[in-house]
Each structure stands twice: as structure tokens, then as C-alpha cells.
Amino acid sequence: MKTACQSSLLFSISALAAVLASAAPDTSAAPETASAPGSKWELVWSDEFDRDGLPDPAKWNYEEGFIRNQEKQYYTKERKENARVENGMLVIEGRKEQFKNPKYKAGSTNSRSANEYAEYTAASLITSRKASWLYGRIEVRAKLPQGLGVWPAIWMLGDNHNTTGWPRCGEIDIMEFVGHDPNHVHATVHYSLDGKHKSSGSKLQTPAPYDDFHNYAVEWNQDRMDFFFDDQKYHTFDLKAADENGENPFRRPQFLMINLALGGAWGGKIDDAIMPQKFLIDYVRVFKEKDGGQESKSPAK
């Protein structure tokens, strides 16, 4: 889900991925079965969203403001209208509403401060400074929003993004969906090679994925990543492809991000008639392999 960051998280989750996605192969071959959590996997972190109210502050932080991709939403912090737990699930809600931008500066040309009011609001929850992981199975069961302009994502970013920048910090897009392409979901990996942005991704054709809950997962080890839609594997990435001068961003910890963007570089034109839209997350679960051969979780920095 990309352009270089200017500061902190100010980078694209898919200006360039939009190009990649348009060229990515449809994966319609016979499905490969995921390694089901059980004998191979041990749960190390989860949020089952079983307590109503704001998301658990021990597990989640927020992005706040206008962030990237020329997206139209203002990401709010600790605002139930945009992010709340109810009926056993996390609700991330995109809304059409006028919202005062506290960072507004008259005459500013900076995308974060140029607009006095936002016309849309939503939320982006992140585990940065709370939890991050190196290897394992990261699984999210979710129901997608639908309609022109929605752009929900489940993705990961390197802990060191503030010091190394994007794409050198690495990015793992477990799931992206855009409303103008309603019958595909996307998985993409972003990294740097020879000082240039590189991507590896696939899109899976699946009719109306927004009609029900589905499992979106990545299984990540020292050699590769496998991406799944329910039990169907539709993309594999060999980690050695990202080796550069003895470094590899996918052999370092990454934190999790779940957000609902509206419009922007890949989200496109927004149909106001569909608003509000809800991105529903039933659970988030992180597993490690039981053999102990890999480090699955690392303290957040």
C-alpha cells in the first residue's frame, strides 16, 4: 500500500502500489491451504475487542491529522465516532462531516496544515510504541467497507521508519482494498534496493469481499512471506530479494497498522451517498512458531 516519507509516517501507502496493483497478476489458480493456527503456532498477542468503548490504550496508538496520499480524511484520535469497540468488534468509521483542523495555518502549502476544515473523518490505529514483531503469523478477521472512495488497509511498517525513512524501513501490506475495484484484494511488499523503491505484490479476484468477514493473514519467517485470503495463499515474497549491503528490513521488527482511508491517490473519487462506511475488525491475532527457531515478538522501541 507508496511514495517516500517526508517525516515520520508521511509517506504513501500506495501511490506507487496503485501502479503495481494494476499490473499485478490475478491469482485464480487452485488455492493453497494456509498453515492453520494450532499445532504449528502459538498465540503471543491478540485483541478480541470484547470491551466496549475506545480501543484498548495498552495496545493501540493513533495516527492523527492529514497524513499521506492526498487522502481526504482527517484521522482523529480517541474519538468514538471514528474508532470504537462495540458488539465484540472494532469499528473504524469513515464519515462525511466538517471537522476543524487544529494544525491549520493560513497560507500554508503543507498538506497537513493547508486546509482549515476536513470534509471527511476516519481513524488509523497503530501498535507503534506498544508492540512489534519479527516473524510469525499476523491474522486479522475483518469485514470491509464498500463503495467509491473507500480504501481500507491492514499493514505493517518497520520500527525504524523514523530513522531510516521509507521505503528502507520496509512495509508489509497484508490487505488493501479500493472501492472502485470491488472484486479484488491486494497484498504487497515495499522495500529499497540500490537506493530505489521496489515492490512485490499480487491481487486476488474474489467476488464482493465486503459482503462478509474474511481472514487476512501473512506468514512471515526468515526465508519468505506468504499472504492469505481465508485459506487461499495468493502471494509469496522471498526475503532475500530485499537484501542490501548486509541489511534487510524484513529481518527487523515491524508494527501493525489498521486504517480506513477515503479518496486520495488510489482511493479515487468519493461517492458521498455511501457515507458513513464502517470497517469492522472481529479480532487481531499474532502467532509465533512453536519450534522456537525464530523470534516472533520484540519489545517496541
One Martini backbone bead per residue (centre of mass of N, CA, C, O) as a GRO file, in nm:
protein
  301
    1MET     BB    1   0.049   0.063   0.000
    2LYS     BB    2   0.395   0.494  -0.266
    3THR     BB    3   0.604   0.715  -0.103
    4ALA     BB    4   0.820   0.909   0.031
    5CYS     BB    5   0.906   1.016   0.329
    6GLN     BB    6   0.924   1.325   0.511
    7SER     BB    7   0.782   1.234   0.791
    8SER     BB    8   0.759   0.979   0.955
    9LEU     BB    9   0.437   0.889   0.812
   10LEU     BB   10   0.512   1.059   0.540
   11PHE     BB   11   0.373   0.839   0.329
   12SER     BB   12   0.288   0.595   0.096
   13ILE     BB   13   0.035   0.331   0.063
   14SER     BB   14  -0.018   0.374  -0.288
   15ALA     BB   15   0.073   0.525  -0.538
   16LEU     BB   16   0.256   0.287  -0.646
   17ALA     BB   17   0.060   0.048  -0.591
   18ALA     BB   18  -0.142   0.117  -0.806
   19VAL     BB   19   0.043   0.034  -1.033
   20LEU     BB   20   0.100  -0.249  -0.938
   21ALA     BB   21  -0.196  -0.352  -0.923
   22SER     BB   22  -0.263  -0.318  -1.228
   23ALA     BB   23  -0.020  -0.543  -1.291
   24ALA     BB   24  -0.107  -0.755  -1.122
   25PRO     BB   25  -0.180  -1.070  -1.078
   26ASP     BB   26  -0.418  -1.284  -1.111
   27THR     BB   27  -0.541  -1.524  -0.862
   28SER     BB   28  -0.697  -1.838  -0.993
   29ALA     BB   29  -0.586  -2.065  -0.874
   30ALA     BB   30  -0.550  -2.307  -0.684
   31PRO     BB   31  -0.561  -2.327  -0.363
   32GLU     BB   32  -0.369  -2.270  -0.083
   33THR     BB   33  -0.301  -2.386   0.229
   34ALA     BB   34  -0.292  -2.289   0.530
   35SER     BB   35  -0.141  -2.266   0.837
   36ALA     BB   36  -0.304  -2.359   1.090
   37PRO     BB   37  -0.374  -2.275   1.381
   38GLY     BB   38  -0.186  -2.482   1.626
   39SER     BB   39   0.062  -2.694   1.620
   40LYS     BB   40   0.256  -2.456   1.497
   41TRP     BB   41   0.109  -2.237   1.685
   42GLU     BB   42   0.153  -1.941   1.902
   43LEU     BB   43   0.006  -1.725   2.102
   44VAL     BB   44   0.121  -1.365   2.174
   45TRP     BB   45  -0.115  -1.176   2.047
   46SER     BB   46  -0.423  -0.981   2.120
   47ASP     BB   47  -0.756  -0.867   1.992
   48GLU     BB   48  -1.112  -0.920   2.066
   49PHE     BB   49  -1.308  -0.691   2.136
   50ASP     BB   50  -1.468  -0.721   2.455
   51ARG     BB   51  -1.466  -0.392   2.511
   52ASP     BB   52  -1.634  -0.127   2.535
   53GLY     BB   53  -1.518   0.151   2.345
   54LEU     BB   54  -1.224   0.232   2.335
   55PRO     BB   55  -0.946   0.141   2.242
   56ASP     BB   56  -0.685  -0.014   2.374
   57PRO     BB   57  -0.419   0.170   2.511
   58ALA     BB   58  -0.216  -0.079   2.548
   59LYS     BB   59  -0.228  -0.141   2.210
   60TRP     BB   60  -0.309   0.160   2.099
   61ASN     BB   61  -0.256   0.391   1.856
   62TYR     BB   62  -0.238   0.705   1.661
   63GLU     BB   63  -0.321   0.870   1.397
   64GLU     BB   64  -0.296   1.232   1.304
   65GLY     BB   65  -0.457   1.369   1.044
   66PHE     BB   66  -0.291   1.456   0.764
   67ILE     BB   67  -0.076   1.220   0.595
   68ARG     BB   68  -0.146   1.090   0.288
   69ASN     BB   69  -0.215   1.056  -0.060
   70GLN     BB   70  -0.438   1.280  -0.074
   71GLU     BB   71  -0.627   1.239   0.141
   72LYS     BB   72  -0.950   1.338   0.289
   73GLN     BB   73  -0.897   1.248   0.566
   74TYR     BB   74  -0.923   1.284   0.915
   75TYR     BB   75  -0.737   1.169   1.172
   76THR     BB   76  -0.847   1.060   1.471
   77LYS     BB   77  -0.840   1.086   1.837
   78GLU     BB   78  -1.026   0.943   2.059
   79ARG     BB   79  -1.296   0.888   1.863
   80LYS     BB   80  -1.593   0.720   1.848
   81GLU     BB   81  -1.692   0.796   1.561
   82ASN     BB   82  -1.415   0.640   1.439
   83ALA     BB   83  -1.335   0.465   1.715
   84ARG     BB   84  -1.466   0.146   1.828
   85VAL     BB   85  -1.614  -0.071   2.070
   86GLU     BB   86  -1.864  -0.311   1.952
   87ASN     BB   87  -2.003  -0.612   1.960
   88GLY     BB   88  -1.703  -0.752   1.946
   89MET     BB   89  -1.582  -0.494   1.779
   90LEU     BB   90  -1.410  -0.306   1.557
   91VAL     BB   91  -1.478   0.038   1.465
   92ILE     BB   92  -1.417   0.194   1.152
   93GLU     BB   93  -1.520   0.529   1.067
   94GLY     BB   94  -1.641   0.687   0.784
   95ARG     BB   95  -1.699   1.045   0.741
   96LYS     BB   96  -1.927   1.302   0.653
   97GLU     BB   97  -1.759   1.596   0.774
   98GLN     BB   98  -1.693   1.875   0.956
   99PHE     BB   99  -1.342   1.936   1.054
  100LYS     BB  100  -1.127   2.072   1.257
  101ASN     BB  101  -0.797   2.191   1.201
  102PRO     BB  102  -0.547   2.237   1.438
  103LYS     BB  103  -0.303   2.279   1.200
  104TYR     BB  104  -0.388   2.534   1.085
  105LYS     BB  105  -0.243   2.758   0.824
  106ALA     BB  106  -0.233   3.041   0.687
  107GLY     BB  107  -0.084   2.986   0.366
  108SER     BB  108  -0.030   2.700   0.357
  109THR     BB  109   0.134   2.414   0.169
  110ASN     BB  110   0.082   2.206   0.368
  111SER     BB  111  -0.115   1.923   0.385
  112ARG     BB  112  -0.164   1.945   0.708
  113SER     BB  113  -0.230   2.291   0.708
  114ALA     BB  114  -0.407   2.414   0.461
  115ASN     BB  115  -0.673   2.310   0.600
  116GLU     BB  116  -0.925   2.408   0.811
  117TYR     BB  117  -1.107   2.175   0.688
  118ALA     BB  118  -1.261   1.878   0.699
  119GLU     BB  119  -1.483   1.648   0.512
  120TYR     BB  120  -1.340   1.403   0.659
  121THR     BB  121  -1.346   1.102   0.867
  122ALA     BB  122  -1.119   0.888   1.060
  123ALA     BB  123  -0.904   0.591   1.124
  124SER     BB  124  -0.569   0.506   1.275
  125LEU     BB  125  -0.431   0.211   1.392
  126ILE     BB  126  -0.146   0.150   1.617
  127THR     BB  127   0.145  -0.033   1.767
  128SER     BB  128   0.326   0.182   1.815
  129ARG     BB  129   0.499   0.158   2.119
  130LYS     BB  130   0.364  -0.136   2.200
  131ALA     BB  131   0.409  -0.332   1.932
  132SER     BB  132   0.628  -0.585   1.785
  133TRP     BB  133   0.752  -0.793   1.499
  134LEU     BB  134   0.947  -1.102   1.429
  135TYR     BB  135   0.775  -1.289   1.288
  136GLY     BB  136   0.500  -1.487   1.185
  137ARG     BB  137   0.143  -1.468   1.244
  138ILE     BB  138  -0.078  -1.237   1.090
  139GLU     BB  139  -0.424  -1.193   1.197
  140VAL     BB  140  -0.732  -1.072   1.031
  141ARG     BB  141  -1.072  -1.021   1.105
  142ALA     BB  142  -1.284  -0.888   0.837
  143LYS     BB  143  -1.499  -0.614   0.724
  144LEU     BB  144  -1.561  -0.438   0.450
  145PRO     BB  145  -1.604  -0.175   0.289
  146GLN     BB  146  -1.809   0.020   0.047
  147GLY     BB  147  -1.731   0.205  -0.230
  148LEU     BB  148  -1.653   0.497  -0.348
  149GLY     BB  149  -1.332   0.577  -0.180
  150VAL     BB  150  -1.249   0.332  -0.040
  151TRP     BB  151  -0.940   0.244   0.185
  152PRO     BB  152  -0.855  -0.025   0.325
  153ALA     BB  153  -0.606  -0.139   0.582
  154ILE     BB  154  -0.345  -0.396   0.636
  155TRP     BB  155  -0.034  -0.320   0.806
  156MET     BB  156   0.331  -0.274   0.794
  157LEU     BB  157   0.611  -0.124   0.988
  158GLY     BB  158   0.905  -0.018   1.062
  159ASP     BB  159   1.043   0.084   1.358
  160ASN     BB  160   1.274   0.263   1.181
  161HIS     BB  161   1.130   0.495   1.012
  162ASN     BB  162   1.247   0.760   1.148
  163THR     BB  163   1.559   0.693   1.057
  164THR     BB  164   1.537   0.556   0.750
  165GLY     BB  165   1.283   0.549   0.610
  166TRP     BB  166   1.107   0.550   0.311
  167PRO     BB  167   1.156   0.211   0.216
  168ARG     BB  168   1.384   0.103   0.416
  169CYS     BB  169   1.187  -0.004   0.649
  170GLY     BB  170   0.950  -0.128   0.534
  171GLU     BB  171   0.655  -0.302   0.389
  172ILE     BB  172   0.338  -0.473   0.488
  173ASP     BB  173   0.064  -0.572   0.287
  174ILE     BB  174  -0.198  -0.766   0.376
  175MET     BB  175  -0.431  -0.541   0.304
  176GLU     BB  176  -0.612  -0.416   0.013
  177PHE     BB  177  -0.887  -0.183  -0.070
  178VAL     BB  178  -1.092  -0.066  -0.348
  179GLY     BB  179  -1.401   0.051  -0.453
  180HIS     BB  180  -1.327   0.058  -0.777
  181ASP     BB  181  -1.228  -0.262  -0.698
  182PRO     BB  182  -1.457  -0.491  -0.577
  183ASN     BB  183  -1.296  -0.792  -0.676
  184HIS     BB  184  -1.034  -0.712  -0.496
  185VAL     BB  185  -0.731  -0.806  -0.339
  186HIS     BB  186  -0.424  -0.693  -0.168
  187ALA     BB  187  -0.065  -0.772  -0.185
  188THR     BB  188   0.233  -0.601  -0.041
  189VAL     BB  189   0.581  -0.518  -0.094
  190HIS     BB  190   0.819  -0.281   0.053
  191TYR     BB  191   1.140  -0.148  -0.073
  192SER     BB  192   1.496  -0.125  -0.097
  193LEU     BB  193   1.709  -0.090  -0.402
  194ASP     BB  194   1.962   0.089  -0.487
  195GLY     BB  195   1.782   0.344  -0.379
  196LYS     BB  196   1.509   0.201  -0.467
  197HIS     BB  197   1.190   0.138  -0.524
  198LYS     BB  198   1.020  -0.168  -0.428
  199SER     BB  199   0.791  -0.428  -0.551
  200SER     BB  200   0.559  -0.693  -0.425
  201GLY     BB  201   0.261  -0.826  -0.589
  202SER     BB  202  -0.096  -0.913  -0.548
  203LYS     BB  203  -0.414  -1.005  -0.689
  204LEU     BB  204  -0.742  -1.107  -0.582
  205GLN     BB  205  -1.009  -1.271  -0.706
  206THR     BB  206  -1.322  -1.171  -0.533
  207PRO     BB  207  -1.640  -1.167  -0.473
  208ALA     BB  208  -1.746  -0.948  -0.263
  209PRO     BB  209  -1.559  -0.912   0.018
  210TYR     BB  210  -1.775  -0.716   0.180
  211ASP     BB  211  -2.012  -0.933   0.259
  212ASP     BB  212  -1.790  -1.047   0.465
  213PHE     BB  213  -1.596  -1.221   0.661
  214HIS     BB  214  -1.231  -1.227   0.669
  215ASN     BB  215  -0.908  -1.362   0.635
  216TYR     BB  216  -0.603  -1.185   0.703
  217ALA     BB  217  -0.264  -1.297   0.610
  218VAL     BB  218   0.072  -1.352   0.743
  219GLU     BB  219   0.362  -1.557   0.675
  220TRP     BB  220   0.669  -1.509   0.864
  221ASN     BB  221   1.009  -1.565   0.784
  222GLN     BB  222   1.348  -1.598   0.709
  223ASP     BB  223   1.260  -1.647   0.389
  224ARG     BB  224   0.936  -1.568   0.394
  225MET     BB  225   0.619  -1.465   0.249
  226ASP     BB  226   0.269  -1.537   0.313
  227PHE     BB  227  -0.048  -1.474   0.156
  228PHE     BB  228  -0.395  -1.444   0.284
  229PHE     BB  229  -0.729  -1.560   0.192
  230ASP     BB  230  -0.800  -1.724   0.414
  231ASP     BB  231  -0.689  -2.032   0.261
  232GLN     BB  232  -0.558  -1.846   0.037
  233LYS     BB  233  -0.275  -1.836  -0.147
  234TYR     BB  234  -0.144  -1.526  -0.340
  235HIS     BB  235   0.147  -1.463  -0.202
  236THR     BB  236   0.512  -1.446  -0.251
  237PHE     BB  237   0.813  -1.362  -0.054
  238ASP     BB  238   1.155  -1.327  -0.083
  239LEU     BB  239   1.375  -1.190   0.133
  240LYS     BB  240   1.642  -1.178  -0.039
  241ALA     BB  241   1.539  -0.944  -0.230
  242ALA     BB  242   1.607  -0.724   0.025
  243ASP     BB  243   1.900  -0.733   0.008
  244GLU     BB  244   2.132  -0.470   0.149
  245ASN     BB  245   2.429  -0.440   0.265
  246GLY     BB  246   2.344  -0.658   0.503
  247GLU     BB  247   2.041  -0.571   0.477
  248ASN     BB  248   1.691  -0.617   0.616
  249PRO     BB  249   1.368  -0.513   0.689
  250PHE     BB  250   1.255  -0.832   0.726
  251ARG     BB  251   1.479  -0.859   0.988
  252ARG     BB  252   1.277  -0.667   1.138
  253PRO     BB  253   1.068  -0.501   1.316
  254GLN     BB  254   0.703  -0.470   1.314
  255PHE     BB  255   0.416  -0.280   1.291
  256LEU     BB  256   0.071  -0.225   1.322
  257MET     BB  257  -0.195  -0.137   1.077
  258ILE     BB  258  -0.533   0.020   1.089
  259ASN     BB  259  -0.728   0.154   0.814
  260LEU     BB  260  -0.940   0.434   0.680
  261ALA     BB  261  -0.950   0.551   0.373
  262LEU     BB  262  -1.023   0.853   0.161
  263GLY     BB  263  -0.933   0.852  -0.126
  264GLY     BB  264  -0.692   0.961  -0.332
  265ALA     BB  265  -0.450   0.811  -0.522
  266TRP     BB  266  -0.635   0.530  -0.505
  267GLY     BB  267  -0.930   0.583  -0.406
  268GLY     BB  268  -1.050   0.837  -0.521
  269LYS     BB  269  -1.356   0.892  -0.575
  270ILE     BB  270  -1.624   1.011  -0.376
  271ASP     BB  271  -1.927   0.876  -0.252
  272ASP     BB  272  -2.141   1.036  -0.043
  273ALA     BB  273  -2.389   0.830  -0.041
  274ILE     BB  274  -2.225   0.600   0.136
  275MET     BB  275  -2.229   0.760   0.380
  276PRO     BB  276  -2.126   0.585   0.608
  277GLN     BB  277  -1.833   0.378   0.683
  278LYS     BB  278  -1.740   0.033   0.780
  279PHE     BB  279  -1.469  -0.114   0.959
  280LEU     BB  280  -1.453  -0.454   1.057
  281ILE     BB  281  -1.306  -0.604   1.360
  282ASP     BB  282  -1.289  -0.902   1.527
  283TYR     BB  283  -0.965  -0.963   1.504
  284VAL     BB  284  -0.628  -0.987   1.651
  285ARG     BB  285  -0.348  -1.212   1.560
  286VAL     BB  286  -0.042  -1.340   1.709
  287PHE     BB  287   0.210  -1.568   1.596
  288LYS     BB  288   0.428  -1.838   1.674
  289GLU     BB  289   0.661  -2.063   1.644
  290LYS     BB  290   0.717  -2.347   1.847
  291ASP     BB  291   1.029  -2.418   1.786
  292GLY     BB  292   1.207  -2.141   1.845
  293GLY     BB  293   1.369  -2.042   1.570
  294GLN     BB  294   1.203  -1.771   1.615
  295GLU     BB  295   1.132  -1.436   1.631
  296SER     BB  296   0.807  -1.286   1.706
  297LYS     BB  297   0.888  -1.081   1.941
  298SER     BB  298   0.929  -0.732   2.022
  299PRO     BB  299   1.011  -0.467   2.168
  300ALA     BB  300   0.911  -0.162   2.172
  301LYS     BB  301   1.066   0.167   2.090
   0.00000   0.00000   0.00000
